[in-house]
Amino acid sequence: MPKDQLFLLQPGFFKESEGPFYCGDSVAVEGLLSFFPQLRNEVDVHYIGAPCPRAAIVALIGADNQSAPVLVLGHGRVVSDAGVETRTHNGVRFIDAPDQIRRYLSAQYGVAHAG
């Protein structure tokens, strides 16, 4: 079963002539990875540039779903927490809400939950 694929925005991006910026939603997920580095062995983490189109995401879940952070579930992955909200594109399930990504990672890989 292929690993889950997590896409986070690389920090230090610019919007026209302003910046550098970081994505607050990506930082929130990155914080969980920092607290529980073992998650990096369970999930393939990809850091992508901010400009669209984001080809790596588009290839998996389409141009309409290229927001980041996003977690693309491995084929056949059974979500252990029924409260986690997933979306689907062409049969590929994904999670694109940062709080839901963190909830999934906590439940799926047995690390602490947000209090």
Summary of the structure (lengths in Angstrom):
residues: 115
radius of gyration: 13.9
end to end distance: 30.8
largest distance: 43.7
contacts: 325
relative contact order: 0.22
helix: 33%
strand: 25%
